[in-house]
């Protein structure tokens, strides 16, 4: 478990690869969740001879994909909140006014 935590933080020889693969896995998990839902729906339709069960499976697959997106969003939000607390980024402010435009208008 310790090695996975090191990899997840980007440490070690393949740490960056593990972190990148984790981000890539969101797209794959969305597709797999929807395909599994469709597969379950087809199986239910053939087993119980009810056409609406296919759509139930599709709905379950889409719901699982949305759940995966929600889980990844929460992970990313947590990571970004940790970066926001980092002292080297605390004093950084975005200038909302366009100074170059004001100088051009004068």
HUZIWO-V599964 format. One record per pair of residues at least 4 apart in sequence whose C-alpha atoms are under 8 Angstrom apart, sorted by sequence separation. I is the first residue (numbers start at 1). J is the second residue. D is the distance in Angstrom with one decimal. If there is no record, write none. Layout:
i=I j=J d=D
i=I j=J d=D
This chain:
i=1 j=5 d=6.4
i=2 j=6 d=6.3
i=3 j=7 d=6.2
i=4 j=8 d=5.9
i=5 j=9 d=6.3
i=6 j=10 d=6.5
i=7 j=11 d=5.3
i=10 j=14 d=7.7
i=11 j=15 d=4.8
i=14 j=18 d=6.3
i=15 j=19 d=6.3
i=16 j=20 d=6.1
i=17 j=21 d=6.0
i=18 j=22 d=6.1
i=19 j=23 d=6.5
i=20 j=24 d=6.3
i=21 j=25 d=6.0
i=22 j=26 d=7.3
i=24 j=28 d=7.0
i=25 j=29 d=5.9
i=26 j=30 d=6.3
i=27 j=31 d=6.6
i=28 j=32 d=6.2
i=29 j=33 d=5.9
i=30 j=34 d=6.4
i=31 j=35 d=6.1
i=32 j=36 d=6.0
i=33 j=37 d=6.2
i=34 j=38 d=6.2
i=35 j=39 d=6.1
i=36 j=40 d=6.1
i=37 j=41 d=6.1
i=38 j=42 d=6.1
i=39 j=43 d=6.2
i=40 j=44 d=6.1
i=41 j=45 d=6.1
i=42 j=46 d=6.2
i=43 j=47 d=6.0
i=44 j=48 d=5.9
i=45 j=49 d=5.1
i=46 j=50 d=7.6
i=50 j=54 d=7.9
i=51 j=55 d=7.6
i=52 j=56 d=6.5
i=53 j=57 d=6.3
i=54 j=58 d=6.4
i=55 j=59 d=6.1
i=56 j=60 d=6.2
i=57 j=61 d=6.2
i=58 j=62 d=6.2
i=59 j=63 d=6.0
i=60 j=64 d=6.1
i=61 j=65 d=6.2
i=62 j=66 d=6.2
i=63 j=67 d=6.2
i=64 j=68 d=6.2
i=65 j=69 d=6.3
i=66 j=70 d=6.2
i=67 j=71 d=6.2
i=68 j=72 d=6.3
i=69 j=73 d=6.0
i=70 j=74 d=6.3
i=71 j=75 d=6.4
i=72 j=76 d=6.1
i=73 j=77 d=6.0
i=74 j=78 d=6.2
i=75 j=79 d=6.3
i=76 j=80 d=6.2
i=77 j=81 d=6.1
i=78 j=82 d=6.3
i=79 j=83 d=6.4
i=80 j=84 d=6.2
i=81 j=85 d=6.4
i=82 j=86 d=6.6
i=85 j=89 d=7.4
i=86 j=90 d=6.5
i=87 j=91 d=7.7
i=98 j=102 d=6.6
i=99 j=103 d=6.3
i=100 j=104 d=6.2
i=101 j=105 d=6.3
i=102 j=106 d=6.5
i=6 j=11 d=5.2
i=7 j=12 d=6.4
i=10 j=15 d=4.0
i=11 j=16 d=7.2
i=44 j=49 d=7.7
i=45 j=50 d=5.2
i=84 j=89 d=6.4
i=85 j=90 d=6.7
i=6 j=12 d=6.9
i=9 j=15 d=6.9
i=10 j=16 d=4.7
i=44 j=50 d=7.7
i=45 j=51 d=5.6
i=83 j=89 d=7.5
i=84 j=90 d=6.6
i=7 j=14 d=6.8
i=8 j=15 d=6.4
i=10 j=17 d=7.9
i=45 j=52 d=7.4
i=7 j=15 d=4.0
i=10 j=18 d=7.4
i=45 j=53 d=5.3
i=6 j=15 d=7.0
i=7 j=16 d=7.2
i=10 j=19 d=6.3
i=44 j=53 d=5.9
i=45 j=54 d=5.6
i=8 j=18 d=6.5
i=9 j=19 d=7.4
i=44 j=54 d=6.8
i=7 j=18 d=6.1
i=8 j=19 d=5.6
i=42 j=53 d=7.6
i=43 j=54 d=8.0
i=7 j=19 d=7.1
i=41 j=53 d=5.6
i=42 j=54 d=5.3
i=41 j=54 d=3.8
i=40 j=54 d=7.6
i=41 j=55 d=6.5
i=41 j=56 d=6.2
i=42 j=57 d=7.5
i=38 j=54 d=6.8
i=41 j=57 d=3.8
i=38 j=55 d=7.9
i=40 j=57 d=5.5
i=41 j=58 d=6.4
i=39 j=57 d=7.3
i=38 j=57 d=5.3
i=37 j=57 d=4.5
i=38 j=58 d=4.9
i=37 j=58 d=5.1
i=37 j=59 d=7.2
i=37 j=60 d=5.5
i=38 j=61 d=6.7
i=34 j=58 d=6.7
i=37 j=61 d=3.9
i=36 j=61 d=6.3
i=37 j=62 d=7.4
i=34 j=60 d=7.7
i=35 j=61 d=6.8
i=34 j=61 d=4.0
i=33 j=61 d=5.1
i=34 j=62 d=5.5
i=33 j=62 d=7.1
i=34 j=64 d=7.4
i=33 j=64 d=5.8
i=34 j=65 d=6.5
i=33 j=65 d=5.5
i=30 j=64 d=7.8
i=31 j=65 d=7.6
i=30 j=65 d=4.7
i=29 j=65 d=7.1
i=30 j=66 d=7.8
i=30 j=68 d=7.0
i=29 j=68 d=7.2
i=30 j=69 d=7.8
i=26 j=68 d=7.2
i=26 j=69 d=7.1
i=26 j=72 d=7.3
